[in-house]
Each structure stands twice: as C-alpha cells, then as structure tokens.
Amino acid sequence: MSAIAWTAAVSLAAWLWLLLCQGFFWRTDVRLPARREPDAWPSVCVVVPARDEAEVLPASLPSLLAQDYPGRAEVFLVDDGSTDGTGDLARELSRRHGGLPLTVGSPGEPPAGWTGKLWAVRHGIGLARARDPEYLLLTDADIAHTPDSLRGLVAAARTGGFDVVSQMARLRVESTWERLVVPAFVYFFAQLYPFRRIGRKGSRTAAAAGGCVLLRADTAERARIPDAIRHAVIDDVALARAVKGGGGHIWLGLAERVDSVRPYPRLHDLWRMVSRSAYAQLRHSLLLLAGTVAGLALVYLVPPVALVAGLVAGDATAAVLGGAAWLVMTGTYLPMLRYYRQPLWLAPLLPFTAFLYLLMTVDSAVQHYRGRGAAWKGRTYARPDTVPEEG
C-alpha cells in the first residue's frame, strides 16, 4: 500500500476505536438521571458571577427568579467589576419580575492568583453561607432555566446521591458560524470527557459544565472550592476533579431545561471563546500541543485528504480507507446535530470545523507565549508560571 493508504488505515482504526471504546461519547442520550421528589426539599442558594452582562441578563435572570422550587431558594448575583450597569439592571429585573429573593454583591478586584470568575464565585458562596444552604447552584449569567430546572437538578442529586449534578447548557445556534462551530464544541468536549465515564464510580474521568453546576455545600467546603482551584481558567473541569479526587460522586450530561442565550454571531467571537482556554486545557505543554495538532490532523483531516488524493491518483485503497474513516466520523457527529436541531448535511463538514479548532488551539499557545495569558471580559490573567503561590 502507498503511504497515504497506510495513513488512512491508521485514521480508520482510530475512528473505529473512538466509535466503540471511548465511552460512546457520540451518543446524546445522557440526560438528567432518574429522580424522585424528596419528602422535604433542601435549601438552595444560587450563585451567579456576572461581569458586563447587561446584554444577556434580561433573557436569563428572570428565569432564575421564576424557579418553581418547593423549598427555600435565594439568588446571589455577584457583580464582578461591571462597567455596563449589570448590578443595577439585576436589581431592576428583580423588582419588575419578583420571584426568588435576589441579593447583588460586589467582590472588588481579584488578588493575584485568582481568576475573576472564581473570585466572584467565592464572594457569592460567602454570602450564601449565611443562609446555611444544603446545595449551591453555580450558574453563569447567560444561562436561562425553565421553571422546573432547579427542581429537577435537586431531585436528581438527592435520588442518585450525587455531590455534583451538572448540565451542559444548550448553546445558541443561529448564525452560520454558530451552526458550524457550536455543536462541534460540545462533540469535542464529550470526546475528551465521555459523559458515561464521568458518572461512573471508580472512573477517573471528571468534568462539569460551568454554566450549570449543582453542588452540595458541605462537599464544596471539604474540597475547599473555590480556593483550591483559584487559578483555574477551565474552572468547571477543575471543580469536578477536586470533588471527584476527594471521593465525591459527580454527574454530567446534556441539558433539557438549560440554555445559553449568549450570541456568538461571528467567527471572531467563537475563536475567542475557544482560544482563551485551549492551551490551558493542554496544561501549557508544547509536547501536548504537538500531539494534539498531530492527532487532529490524523483523525479529522486525513480521511477527506486520503479520499480526494486516492481518487486523483487512482489509489483505490487510499480512497476506500479515507472514505470509510470519513463515513464513520460523519456518523458519530449526526446525533449531536440532531440534538442541536441542525441540518444533517453539516456532518460531512466536521473536518473543516476540526481544522478551525486546530488553528484556534495553536493561536491559544501563541497568545500564551506572547505573555498575554487567558483573556475574558476585558481582563487578562497572568501566565501560571508568573503567579506567586499563596500560603
């Protein structure tokens, strides 16, 4: 066989392994687990870190205030140095819509070694502790919940004995670039962190989705959250690892009652969303970066290249192997497109989207070595190797 045929054969073998041996990551049936309503509903405090979120709050905050929850619940929105009137708007929305009690706090600028979101979460948890809640719901300011969302999360946590129940919010998919990039974002995440493995006791796989995390308050205290993960840019995965590392039982799945209202209309917006944390995901390792680039090329780019090159060069073996790998890839992507209610003809375009993610990952590393660190909401975080450790 030719070199391109051998490479296509390796790619096909990789896809067959992913299809059968990577926790069935491509399936989208991991939803909120079986649950029954408790006899007595525990108290819950909802913590919402918010920085310059006036654009999305009118579509998200009223849904939290309107939660149909039988127990005691309260919302704490932490205005993290906003310049667009986020805090005042939150108070106005509370006055206008009523519902659950709302407290708006402000933590001040984060000290060295803290990412802004986690510093805001710490402040919100501190305010919530005065209410002595059994559970904390950590949810982002762009996340809208159906009225029974909190009820379902708590019932699932109590029924399954979970310390963390997290749902991957359904992201907005309306613009052309959102259709190309967003479903793939969740698909790639599930490939890295298969949801079935996360919920399995004894499994080392740990992850959560930061937009919707229900966390037992005593578990947070034992795991020293958020202090123990104060420098984490990918805070949701760090939180899940801290809880699971301490023996906690966690669950993560796709949402049915939780949606993000944040728009990403341009490729630039999506590029920033991915590149701000992609290199942090690789632990700022050039070796892991090289392996990731090579892996993305082998798994996602080789199949269409081998098919086209085989057809042009008359190499039937390369064409068949490349086409077979591309077909398996396309098939694994179809369930995610169905979940996002997108046209299935987008599935064969996954190699193009993967190439974009490859470029975003490389750009994330470039920005890191330019000394810019991770940037979000107008705040740039220092590179990990320049942050002094706290005692």
C-alpha positions as CSV (number, residue, x, y, z in Angstrom):
1,M,0.0,0.0,0.0
2,S,1.0,3.6,-0.5
3,A,2.0,5.9,2.3
4,I,-1.3,7.8,2.1
5,A,-3.2,4.5,2.2
6,W,-1.3,3.4,5.3
7,T,-2.1,6.8,7.0
8,A,-5.7,6.4,6.0
9,A,-5.8,2.9,7.5
10,V,-4.4,4.3,10.8
11,S,-7.1,7.0,10.8
12,L,-9.8,4.5,10.2
13,A,-8.5,2.3,13.0
14,A,-8.6,5.4,15.3
15,W,-12.2,6.1,14.3
16,L,-13.2,2.5,15.0
17,W,-11.6,2.7,18.4
18,L,-13.3,6.1,19.1
19,L,-16.7,4.7,18.0
20,L,-16.6,1.6,20.2
21,C,-14.1,2.3,23.1
22,Q,-14.3,5.9,24.1
23,G,-17.4,5.7,26.3
24,F,-19.8,6.0,23.4
25,F,-19.1,9.7,23.5
26,W,-21.0,10.4,20.4
27,R,-24.4,9.4,21.9
28,T,-26.6,12.2,23.2
29,D,-28.9,10.2,25.5
30,V,-27.1,11.1,28.7
31,R,-29.7,13.4,30.2
32,L,-30.8,14.2,33.7
33,P,-30.9,10.8,35.5
34,A,-33.9,9.1,37.0
35,R,-35.2,11.0,40.0
36,R,-38.0,11.2,42.6
37,E,-39.1,14.2,44.5
38,P,-37.8,14.2,48.1
39,D,-40.2,14.4,51.1
40,A,-38.5,17.6,52.3
41,W,-36.9,19.9,49.8
42,P,-33.4,21.1,50.8
43,S,-32.5,24.8,50.8
44,V,-30.5,26.1,47.8
45,C,-28.5,29.2,47.1
46,V,-28.0,30.2,43.5
47,V,-24.7,32.0,42.8
48,V,-24.3,33.9,39.6
49,P,-21.0,35.5,38.8
50,A,-21.5,38.4,36.3
51,R,-19.2,40.8,34.6
52,D,-20.6,43.2,31.9
53,E,-23.7,41.0,31.3
54,A,-26.4,43.7,30.8
55,E,-26.9,42.4,27.3
56,V,-28.0,38.9,28.3
57,L,-29.4,39.4,31.8
58,P,-33.0,40.3,30.7
59,A,-33.2,36.9,29.0
60,S,-31.6,34.9,31.8
61,L,-32.1,36.3,35.2
62,P,-35.9,36.4,35.2
63,S,-35.8,32.6,34.5
64,L,-33.8,32.1,37.7
65,L,-36.1,34.3,39.8
66,A,-39.1,32.4,38.4
67,Q,-38.0,29.0,39.6
68,D,-40.9,26.8,40.8
69,Y,-39.0,25.3,43.7
70,P,-40.9,23.9,46.7
71,G,-38.1,24.5,49.2
72,R,-36.2,27.7,50.3
73,A,-34.1,29.2,47.5
74,E,-32.4,32.5,47.0
75,V,-30.3,34.1,44.2
76,F,-26.9,35.9,44.8
77,L,-25.7,37.8,41.8
78,V,-22.0,38.9,42.1
79,D,-21.3,42.0,40.0
80,D,-17.6,41.4,39.1
81,G,-16.5,45.0,38.4
82,S,-19.0,45.6,35.6
83,T,-19.0,48.9,33.7
84,D,-22.4,48.4,31.9
85,G,-24.7,48.7,34.9
86,T,-25.1,44.9,35.4
87,G,-25.8,45.2,39.1
88,D,-28.4,47.9,38.8
89,L,-30.1,46.1,36.0
90,A,-30.3,42.9,38.1
91,R,-32.0,44.8,40.9
92,E,-34.4,46.4,38.4
93,L,-35.3,43.0,36.9
94,S,-35.9,41.6,40.4
95,R,-38.2,44.5,41.2
96,R,-40.1,44.0,37.9
97,H,-40.4,40.3,37.9
98,G,-40.4,39.3,41.6
99,G,-39.9,35.7,42.4
100,L,-37.0,34.3,44.4
101,P,-35.2,36.8,46.6
102,L,-32.2,38.5,45.0
103,T,-29.0,39.8,46.6
104,V,-26.5,41.7,44.5
105,G,-22.9,41.8,45.8
106,S,-19.5,43.1,44.6
107,P,-16.2,41.4,45.4
108,G,-13.7,44.0,44.3
109,E,-10.7,43.2,42.1
110,P,-9.4,39.7,42.5
111,P,-6.0,39.3,44.2
112,A,-3.0,37.7,42.4
113,G,-3.5,34.0,41.8
114,W,-7.3,34.2,41.3
115,T,-9.3,34.2,38.1
116,G,-12.0,36.8,38.2
117,K,-14.9,34.4,37.9
118,L,-13.7,32.2,40.8
119,W,-13.1,35.2,42.9
120,A,-16.7,36.3,42.2
121,V,-17.9,32.7,43.0
122,R,-16.0,32.8,46.3
123,H,-17.8,36.0,47.2
124,G,-21.1,34.6,46.3
125,I,-20.6,31.4,48.3
126,G,-19.5,33.6,51.2
127,L,-22.8,35.5,51.1
128,A,-24.7,32.2,50.7
129,R,-23.2,30.6,53.7
130,A,-25.1,32.9,56.0
131,R,-28.2,31.1,54.8
132,D,-26.7,27.7,55.6
133,P,-27.9,26.1,52.3
134,E,-27.6,22.3,51.6
135,Y,-26.9,22.9,47.9
136,L,-25.3,25.6,45.8
137,L,-26.3,26.2,42.2
138,L,-23.4,27.8,40.3
139,T,-24.8,29.2,37.1
140,D,-23.5,31.7,34.6
141,A,-25.2,35.0,33.8
142,D,-26.0,33.9,30.2
143,I,-27.9,30.8,31.3
144,A,-31.7,30.6,31.1
145,H,-33.5,27.9,33.1
146,T,-37.0,26.6,32.6
147,P,-39.2,27.0,35.7
148,D,-38.6,23.4,36.8
149,S,-34.9,23.3,36.2
150,L,-33.8,23.7,39.9
151,R,-36.4,21.2,41.0
152,G,-35.1,18.6,38.6
153,L,-31.5,19.2,39.5
154,V,-32.1,18.8,43.2
155,A,-34.3,15.7,42.8
156,A,-31.6,14.1,40.6
157,A,-28.9,14.9,43.1
158,R,-30.9,13.5,46.1
159,T,-32.1,10.4,44.2
160,G,-28.7,9.5,42.8
161,G,-26.6,10.5,45.8
162,F,-24.6,12.9,43.7
163,D,-22.3,15.6,45.2
164,V,-22.3,17.4,41.8
165,V,-25.0,17.4,39.1
166,S,-24.0,19.4,36.1
167,Q,-25.7,20.0,32.8
168,M,-24.1,21.1,29.5
169,A,-26.3,24.0,28.6
170,R,-27.6,24.0,25.1
171,L,-25.7,26.8,23.4
172,R,-27.2,29.2,20.9
173,V,-27.1,28.1,17.3
174,E,-28.5,30.6,14.9
175,S,-25.7,32.2,12.8
176,T,-23.8,30.4,10.1
177,W,-20.7,30.2,12.2
178,E,-22.6,29.0,15.3
179,R,-24.0,26.2,13.2
180,L,-20.6,25.1,12.1
181,V,-18.7,25.5,15.4
182,V,-21.0,25.2,18.4
183,P,-22.3,21.6,18.0
184,A,-18.7,20.5,17.3
185,F,-17.6,22.3,20.5
186,V,-19.8,20.0,22.6
187,Y,-19.0,17.0,20.5
188,F,-15.2,17.5,21.1
189,F,-15.8,18.1,24.8
190,A,-17.7,14.8,25.1
191,Q,-14.9,13.1,23.2
192,L,-12.4,14.3,25.7
193,Y,-14.7,13.7,28.7
194,P,-17.2,10.9,27.9
195,F,-20.3,11.6,30.0
196,R,-20.9,8.0,30.8
197,R,-17.5,7.7,32.4
198,I,-17.9,10.8,34.5
199,G,-20.9,9.5,36.3
200,R,-19.4,6.1,36.9
201,K,-18.0,5.5,40.4
202,G,-14.3,4.4,40.3
203,S,-13.7,6.2,36.9
204,R,-11.0,8.8,36.9
205,T,-12.8,10.9,34.2
206,A,-14.0,14.1,35.8
207,A,-15.6,17.2,34.2
208,A,-18.5,19.6,34.7
209,A,-20.1,22.4,32.7
210,G,-19.6,25.7,34.4
211,G,-22.9,27.2,33.2
212,C,-25.0,24.8,35.4
213,V,-23.4,23.1,38.5
214,L,-25.5,22.0,41.4
215,L,-23.0,21.3,44.3
216,R,-23.5,20.1,47.8
217,A,-22.4,22.9,50.2
218,D,-20.6,20.6,52.5
219,T,-18.8,19.0,49.6
220,A,-17.7,22.4,48.5
221,E,-16.3,23.1,51.9
222,R,-14.5,19.8,52.2
223,A,-12.9,20.2,48.7
224,R,-12.0,23.9,49.5
225,I,-13.9,25.2,46.5
226,P,-13.2,27.6,45.1
227,D,-10.0,28.4,46.9
228,A,-8.3,25.1,45.9
229,I,-8.9,25.9,42.2
230,R,-8.5,29.7,42.4
231,H,-6.0,29.9,39.5
232,A,-8.0,27.6,37.1
233,V,-9.1,29.1,33.8
234,I,-11.1,26.0,33.0
235,D,-12.8,26.2,36.3
236,D,-15.6,23.7,35.7
237,V,-13.3,20.8,35.0
238,A,-11.0,21.8,37.9
239,L,-14.1,21.8,40.2
240,A,-15.1,18.4,39.1
241,R,-11.6,17.0,39.6
242,A,-11.4,18.5,43.1
243,V,-14.7,16.9,44.1
244,K,-14.0,13.5,42.5
245,G,-10.5,13.5,43.8
246,G,-11.9,13.8,47.3
247,G,-14.2,10.8,46.8
248,G,-17.3,12.7,45.6
249,H,-19.8,11.3,43.2
250,I,-20.4,13.6,40.1
251,W,-22.7,13.5,37.1
252,L,-22.6,15.5,33.8
253,G,-25.0,15.3,30.9
254,L,-26.7,17.3,28.2
255,A,-29.3,19.7,29.2
256,E,-33.1,19.7,28.5
257,R,-34.1,22.6,30.7
258,V,-31.0,24.9,30.5
259,D,-30.0,27.1,27.6
260,S,-27.3,29.7,26.9
261,V,-28.6,33.0,25.5
262,R,-25.2,34.4,24.7
263,P,-24.8,35.1,20.9
264,Y,-21.6,34.2,19.0
265,P,-22.6,35.7,15.6
266,R,-19.1,36.0,14.2
267,L,-16.2,33.6,13.8
268,H,-14.1,36.0,15.8
269,D,-16.4,35.6,18.8
270,L,-16.2,31.8,18.7
271,W,-12.5,31.9,18.1
272,R,-12.0,33.9,21.3
273,M,-14.3,31.5,23.2
274,V,-12.1,28.5,22.3
275,S,-8.7,30.0,22.1
276,R,-8.8,31.7,25.5
277,S,-8.6,28.3,27.3
278,A,-7.5,25.8,24.7
279,Y,-3.8,25.9,25.6
280,A,-4.7,25.8,29.3
281,Q,-6.5,22.5,28.5
282,L,-3.2,21.2,27.3
283,R,-1.5,22.3,30.6
284,H,0.6,24.8,28.7
285,S,2.7,21.9,27.3
286,L,4.4,22.2,23.9
287,L,4.6,18.4,23.8
288,L,0.9,18.0,24.3
289,L,0.3,20.8,21.8
290,A,2.3,18.9,19.2
291,G,0.5,15.7,20.0
292,T,-2.9,17.4,19.7
293,V,-2.1,19.0,16.4
294,A,-0.9,15.7,15.0
295,G,-3.9,13.9,16.5
296,L,-6.4,16.3,15.0
297,A,-4.7,16.1,11.6
298,L,-4.6,12.3,11.6
299,V,-8.2,11.8,12.9
300,Y,-10.1,14.6,11.2
301,L,-8.0,15.8,8.2
302,V,-6.5,12.6,6.8
303,P,-9.8,11.0,5.8
304,P,-11.0,13.6,3.3
305,V,-7.5,14.2,2.1
306,A,-6.9,10.5,1.5
307,L,-10.2,10.1,-0.3
308,V,-9.5,13.0,-2.7
309,A,-5.9,12.1,-3.2
310,G,-6.8,8.5,-3.8
311,L,-9.4,9.4,-6.4
312,V,-7.0,11.8,-8.1
313,A,-4.0,9.4,-8.1
314,G,-6.0,6.3,-8.9
315,D,-5.2,4.8,-5.5
316,A,-8.3,2.8,-4.8
317,T,-7.1,1.6,-1.4
318,A,-6.4,5.1,-0.1
319,A,-9.7,6.3,-1.4
320,V,-11.7,3.5,0.2
321,L,-9.9,3.7,3.6
322,G,-10.2,7.5,3.6
323,G,-13.8,7.4,2.6
324,A,-14.6,4.8,5.3
325,A,-13.0,6.8,8.0
326,W,-14.8,10.0,6.9
327,L,-18.1,8.0,6.9
328,V,-17.6,6.8,10.5
329,M,-16.7,10.3,11.6
330,T,-19.8,11.7,9.9
331,G,-22.0,9.1,11.5
332,T,-20.7,9.9,15.0
333,Y,-21.5,13.6,14.5
334,L,-25.1,13.1,13.4
335,P,-26.6,12.6,17.0
336,M,-25.1,15.9,18.1
337,L,-26.5,17.7,15.1
338,R,-29.9,16.2,15.9
339,Y,-29.6,17.4,19.5
340,Y,-29.0,20.9,18.2
341,R,-31.8,20.6,15.6
342,Q,-29.4,21.3,12.8
343,P,-29.4,20.0,9.2
344,L,-27.7,16.7,8.9
345,W,-25.8,17.8,5.8
346,L,-23.5,19.7,8.1
347,A,-22.0,16.4,9.4
348,P,-19.5,15.9,6.5
349,L,-18.1,19.4,7.1
350,L,-16.7,18.3,10.5
351,P,-13.1,18.1,9.1
352,F,-13.3,21.8,8.2
353,T,-14.5,22.6,11.7
354,A,-11.8,20.5,13.2
355,F,-9.2,22.4,11.2
356,L,-10.6,25.6,12.6
357,Y,-10.2,24.2,16.1
358,L,-6.6,23.2,15.3
359,L,-5.9,26.8,14.3
360,M,-7.6,28.1,17.5
361,T,-5.5,25.8,19.7
362,V,-2.3,26.9,18.0
363,D,-3.3,30.5,18.4
364,S,-4.1,29.9,22.1
365,A,-0.5,28.8,22.5
366,V,0.9,31.7,20.6
367,Q,-1.0,34.2,22.8
368,H,0.3,32.4,25.9
369,Y,3.9,32.7,24.8
370,R,3.4,36.4,23.9
371,G,2.7,36.8,27.6
372,R,-1.0,37.6,27.3
373,G,-2.3,34.7,29.3
374,A,-6.0,33.9,29.1
375,A,-8.3,36.9,28.5
376,W,-12.0,37.2,29.3
377,K,-14.4,40.1,29.6
378,G,-11.6,42.7,29.3
379,R,-9.5,41.1,32.0
380,T,-6.2,39.2,31.2
381,Y,-5.0,36.6,33.6
382,A,-1.3,36.1,34.2
383,R,0.5,33.1,32.9
384,P,0.6,30.3,35.5
385,D,4.3,30.4,35.8
386,T,4.2,34.1,36.7
387,V,1.6,33.8,39.5
388,P,3.0,33.7,43.0
389,E,1.8,30.9,45.2
390,E,-0.3,31.8,48.3
391,G,0.5,30.2,51.6
